[in-house]
Amino acid sequence: MSVKSVNKTTSLFIIAATVIACAAMAVVDGVIEPPYAVKSAVKLVLFICIPLAYSFTKRGSSLRSWFIPRGAGKRLLFALASGAAIYMLIVGGYFALRSVFDFSAVTASLADGEGVTRDNFIYVAAYISVVNSLCEEIIFRAFAFGALADLAGRWFAYIFSSAAFAVYHVAIMKGWFSPLLMALLLFGLFVGALIFDRVDATDDKHGVIYPSWIVHMCANLGINTVGLILFGII
């Protein structure tokens, strides 16, 4: 089998595996609706084990390759600056739009659908900011972007990984917001994912995820800050 055929087959596997993992989580979120701890455990298995299996079968690949610093100083500063900007954009956007859009359904949906309440939100927020962001960076950046970019080209990987990231998040937030706000969120998530991809990408390496993980943690921290406000904790 030629290298081109192998690359095509492997690319299709990455695309299919990403779609299946996201679809499975959509079923867990929207149909089965287990307690948040159970849902998180399923996500850990799906979003980490698939990329791990791929990494172990790829010659020369390792878990360490996801976190090897390249140009560590400049990339770290860029990631921190980008993360701070996204945090301020999210929190500032909430204050700018709260008189236009009704956010009251968010807390009710979290409480009814996932058992997330004012009493446990701080613990859930800490998990989302650190662990959940890492799970998503592994499957969407290390796998759907990094691995795919080496096989199918950087621009295809940009579009696919960002679209998968955006659609996945909009699917799990179904019913939280009005259709207009959901459309804005879809666009914002797609652009945000492009930024995550870009802070990871270099001329010769696509699979390192520590810069985008920092930015993602900051973004989740911004979202969780809004959550703390909505729950009346701050």
TORZAMI-518046 format. One record per residue (C-alpha): x, y, z. Coordinates in Angstrom, 2 decimals. Each point is the difference from the previous one (the first is absolute). Example, Ala and Ser with C-alpha at 12.3 -4.5 7.8 and 13.67 -1.06 7.14 Angstrom:
BEGIN
+---------+---------+---------+
|    east |   north |      up |
+---------+---------+---------+
|   12.30 |   -4.50 |    7.80 |
|    1.37 |    3.44 |   -0.66 |
+---------+---------+---------+
# end
This chain:
BEGIN
+---------+---------+---------+
|    east |   north |      up |
+---------+---------+---------+
|    0.00 |    0.00 |    0.00 |
|    1.38 |    3.43 |   -0.94 |
|    0.75 |    2.73 |    2.53 |
|   -2.80 |    2.10 |   -1.50 |
|   -2.53 |   -2.81 |    0.53 |
|    1.18 |   -0.57 |    3.56 |
|   -0.30 |    3.71 |    0.76 |
|   -3.50 |    0.12 |   -1.46 |
|   -1.12 |   -3.03 |    1.98 |
|    1.50 |    1.36 |    3.21 |
|   -1.57 |    3.41 |   -0.61 |
|   -3.42 |   -1.60 |   -0.44 |
|    0.54 |   -1.92 |    3.25 |
|    0.81 |    3.21 |    1.89 |
|   -3.04 |    1.77 |   -1.43 |
|   -2.32 |   -2.93 |    0.71 |
|    1.36 |   -0.56 |    3.51 |
|   -0.42 |    3.67 |    0.88 |
|   -3.56 |    0.10 |   -1.34 |
|   -0.94 |   -3.24 |    1.80 |
|    1.46 |    1.22 |    3.31 |
|   -1.88 |    3.30 |   -0.27 |
|   -3.24 |   -1.73 |   -1.04 |
|    0.28 |   -2.45 |    2.88 |
|    0.43 |    2.88 |    2.44 |
|   -2.99 |    1.76 |   -1.57 |
|   -2.10 |   -3.10 |    0.69 |
|    1.29 |   -0.15 |    3.57 |
|   -0.71 |    3.71 |    0.50 |
|   -3.34 |    0.30 |   -1.78 |
|   -1.60 |   -3.45 |    0.26 |
|    1.40 |   -2.02 |    2.90 |
|    0.66 |    3.05 |    2.20 |
|    1.93 |   -1.74 |    2.81 |
|    1.33 |    1.84 |    3.07 |
|    2.82 |    2.41 |   -0.77 |
|    2.66 |   -2.27 |    1.53 |
|   -1.03 |   -2.93 |   -2.22 |
|   -0.09 |    2.19 |   -3.09 |
|    3.48 |    1.31 |    0.82 |
|    1.34 |   -3.53 |    0.37 |
|   -1.40 |   -0.98 |   -3.41 |
|    1.55 |    3.10 |   -1.54 |
|    3.39 |   -0.81 |    1.51 |
|   -0.13 |   -3.45 |   -1.59 |
|   -1.15 |    1.16 |   -3.45 |
|    2.04 |    3.17 |   -0.36 |
|    3.27 |   -1.35 |    1.40 |
|    0.05 |   -3.71 |   -0.84 |
|   -0.57 |    0.41 |   -3.75 |
|    2.90 |    2.45 |   -0.48 |
|    2.12 |   -2.13 |    2.35 |
|   -0.65 |   -3.11 |   -2.08 |
|    0.98 |    1.89 |   -3.14 |
|    3.12 |    1.40 |    1.65 |
|    1.16 |   -3.43 |    1.15 |
|   -0.38 |   -1.49 |   -3.49 |
|    1.85 |    2.83 |   -1.73 |
|    3.73 |   -0.58 |   -0.21 |
|    2.00 |    2.67 |    1.77 |
|   -3.02 |    1.52 |    1.71 |
|   -0.39 |    0.32 |    3.76 |
|   -2.05 |    1.78 |    2.65 |
|    2.99 |    2.21 |    0.67 |
|   -0.17 |    1.30 |   -3.56 |
|   -3.29 |    1.76 |    0.88 |
|    1.76 |    2.15 |    2.59 |
|    3.55 |    0.50 |   -1.32 |
|    0.72 |    3.74 |    0.18 |
|    1.15 |    1.54 |   -3.28 |
|    1.00 |    3.63 |    0.29 |
|   -1.44 |   -0.31 |    3.50 |
|    0.49 |    3.59 |    1.13 |
|   -1.63 |    1.79 |   -2.92 |
|   -2.77 |   -2.57 |   -0.43 |
|   -0.79 |    0.03 |    3.71 |
|   -0.25 |    3.80 |    0.04 |
|   -2.20 |   -0.05 |   -3.11 |
|   -2.26 |   -2.65 |    1.56 |
|   -0.32 |    1.95 |    3.26 |
|   -0.73 |    3.25 |   -1.85 |
|   -2.56 |   -1.71 |   -2.23 |
|   -1.60 |   -1.69 |    3.00 |
|   -0.28 |    3.29 |    1.89 |
|   -1.57 |    1.67 |   -3.05 |
|   -2.54 |   -2.81 |   -0.43 |
|   -0.85 |    0.06 |    3.70 |
|   -0.73 |    3.74 |   -0.15 |
|   -1.95 |   -0.43 |   -3.25 |
|   -2.26 |   -2.68 |    1.53 |
|   -0.67 |    1.82 |    3.26 |
|   -0.31 |    3.36 |   -1.74 |
|   -2.32 |   -1.54 |   -2.60 |
|   -2.28 |   -1.28 |    2.74 |
|   -0.31 |    3.43 |    1.60 |
|   -0.55 |    1.59 |   -3.42 |
|   -2.71 |   -2.49 |   -1.03 |
|   -1.79 |   -0.83 |    3.24 |
|   -2.56 |    2.75 |   -0.62 |
|   -0.62 |   -1.34 |   -3.53 |
|   -0.09 |   -3.77 |    0.55 |
|   -1.60 |   -2.00 |    2.79 |
|    2.60 |   -2.19 |    1.72 |
|   -2.33 |   -1.27 |    2.73 |
|   -0.58 |   -3.34 |   -1.76 |
|    3.66 |   -0.93 |    0.41 |
|   -0.07 |   -0.71 |    3.72 |
|   -3.38 |   -1.74 |   -0.24 |
|    1.28 |   -2.25 |   -2.81 |
|    3.15 |   -0.86 |    1.93 |
|   -1.96 |   -0.86 |    3.12 |
|   -2.70 |   -2.04 |   -1.75 |
|    2.13 |   -1.75 |   -2.59 |
|    3.33 |   -0.50 |    1.71 |
|   -0.52 |    0.49 |    3.72 |
|    2.29 |    3.04 |    0.06 |
|   -1.22 |    2.40 |    2.69 |
|    1.21 |    2.99 |    1.95 |
|    1.35 |   -2.34 |    2.67 |
|    2.27 |   -2.06 |   -2.26 |
|    0.71 |    2.45 |   -2.83 |
|    3.42 |    1.05 |    1.33 |
|    1.24 |   -3.61 |   -0.12 |
|   -1.49 |   -0.54 |   -3.45 |
|    1.57 |    3.27 |   -1.19 |
|    3.44 |   -1.10 |    1.21 |
|   -0.37 |   -3.32 |   -1.86 |
|   -1.20 |    1.72 |   -3.17 |
|    2.81 |    2.54 |    0.03 |
|    2.83 |   -2.51 |    0.42 |
|   -0.96 |   -3.62 |   -0.75 |
|   -2.82 |    0.47 |   -2.49 |
|    2.06 |    2.49 |   -2.01 |
|    2.87 |   -2.52 |   -0.15 |
|   -2.34 |   -2.75 |   -1.29 |
|   -1.25 |    2.27 |   -2.76 |
|    3.49 |    1.18 |   -0.93 |
|    1.15 |   -3.60 |   -0.36 |
|   -2.77 |   -1.03 |   -2.39 |
|   -0.56 |    3.26 |   -1.89 |
|    3.55 |    1.34 |   -0.13 |
|    2.44 |   -2.91 |    0.38 |
|   -2.20 |   -2.40 |   -1.98 |
|   -2.49 |    1.79 |   -2.30 |
|    2.41 |    2.84 |   -0.77 |
|    3.56 |   -1.13 |    0.69 |
|   -0.15 |   -3.55 |   -1.32 |
|   -2.28 |    0.93 |   -2.89 |
|    2.15 |    2.97 |   -1.09 |
|    2.96 |   -2.30 |   -0.59 |
|   -2.11 |   -2.27 |   -2.22 |
|   -2.62 |    2.13 |   -1.77 |
|    1.50 |    3.48 |    0.14 |
|   -0.09 |    2.82 |    2.51 |
|   -2.96 |    1.93 |   -1.45 |
|   -2.30 |   -3.01 |   -0.14 |
|    0.96 |   -0.80 |    3.59 |
|   -0.74 |    3.58 |    1.05 |
|   -3.51 |   -0.12 |   -1.47 |
|   -0.91 |   -3.52 |    1.13 |
|    1.28 |    0.25 |    3.59 |
|   -1.55 |    3.44 |    0.51 |
|   -3.36 |   -1.02 |   -1.48 |
|   -0.07 |   -3.17 |    2.13 |
|    0.86 |    2.01 |    3.12 |
|   -2.73 |    2.58 |   -0.69 |
|   -2.78 |   -2.44 |   -0.91 |
|    0.82 |   -2.22 |    2.98 |
|   -0.37 |    2.88 |    2.45 |
|   -3.15 |    1.41 |   -1.57 |
|   -1.58 |   -3.47 |    0.12 |
|    0.58 |   -0.32 |    3.76 |
|   -1.40 |    3.51 |    0.59 |
|   -3.25 |   -0.71 |   -1.84 |
|   -2.89 |    1.84 |    1.65 |
|    2.19 |    2.37 |    2.00 |
|   -0.35 |    3.04 |   -2.25 |
|   -2.11 |    1.52 |   -2.76 |
|    0.71 |   -1.09 |   -3.62 |
|    1.73 |    3.32 |   -0.74 |
|    2.31 |   -0.31 |    2.98 |
|    0.72 |   -3.64 |   -0.87 |
|    1.02 |    1.09 |   -3.51 |
|    2.31 |    2.62 |    1.50 |
|    1.44 |   -2.62 |    2.34 |
|    0.60 |   -2.40 |   -2.91 |
|    1.93 |    2.68 |   -1.85 |
|    1.92 |    1.02 |    3.13 |
|    0.91 |   -3.60 |    0.81 |
|    1.23 |   -0.60 |   -3.55 |
|    2.19 |    3.12 |    0.10 |
|    1.20 |   -0.90 |    3.49 |
|    0.99 |   -3.47 |   -1.18 |
|    1.94 |    1.51 |   -2.90 |
|    1.91 |    2.08 |    2.56 |
|    0.68 |   -3.11 |    2.10 |
|    1.35 |   -1.77 |   -3.09 |
|    2.14 |    2.99 |   -0.96 |
|    1.71 |    0.38 |    3.36 |
|    1.05 |   -3.66 |   -0.25 |
|    1.16 |    0.01 |   -3.60 |
|    3.60 |    0.61 |   -1.06 |
|    1.63 |   -0.49 |   -3.36 |
|    0.98 |   -3.59 |    0.76 |
|   -2.15 |   -1.14 |    2.92 |
|   -3.77 |   -0.13 |    0.48 |
|   -0.62 |   -2.33 |    2.91 |
|    1.35 |    1.93 |    3.00 |
|   -2.96 |    1.12 |    2.10 |
|    1.32 |    1.82 |    3.06 |
|   -0.48 |    3.50 |   -1.51 |
|   -3.63 |   -0.60 |   -1.00 |
|   -0.67 |   -1.74 |    3.32 |
|    1.00 |    3.22 |    1.78 |
|   -2.28 |    2.07 |   -2.25 |
|   -2.82 |   -2.53 |    0.40 |
|    0.31 |    0.08 |    3.78 |
|   -0.26 |    3.80 |   -0.09 |
|   -3.08 |   -0.20 |   -2.24 |
|   -1.65 |   -2.51 |    2.32 |
|    0.93 |    2.19 |    2.94 |
|   -1.83 |    2.86 |   -1.70 |
|   -3.08 |   -2.16 |   -0.59 |
|    0.14 |   -1.23 |    3.59 |
|    0.29 |    3.57 |    1.26 |
|   -3.28 |    0.72 |   -1.79 |
|   -1.40 |   -3.15 |    1.60 |
|    1.03 |    1.21 |    3.44 |
|   -1.87 |    3.24 |   -0.69 |
|   -3.11 |   -1.81 |   -1.29 |
|   -0.08 |   -2.28 |    3.04 |
|    0.40 |    3.04 |    2.28 |
|    3.27 |   -1.26 |    1.48 |
|    1.84 |    3.23 |   -0.84 |
+---------+---------+---------+
# end
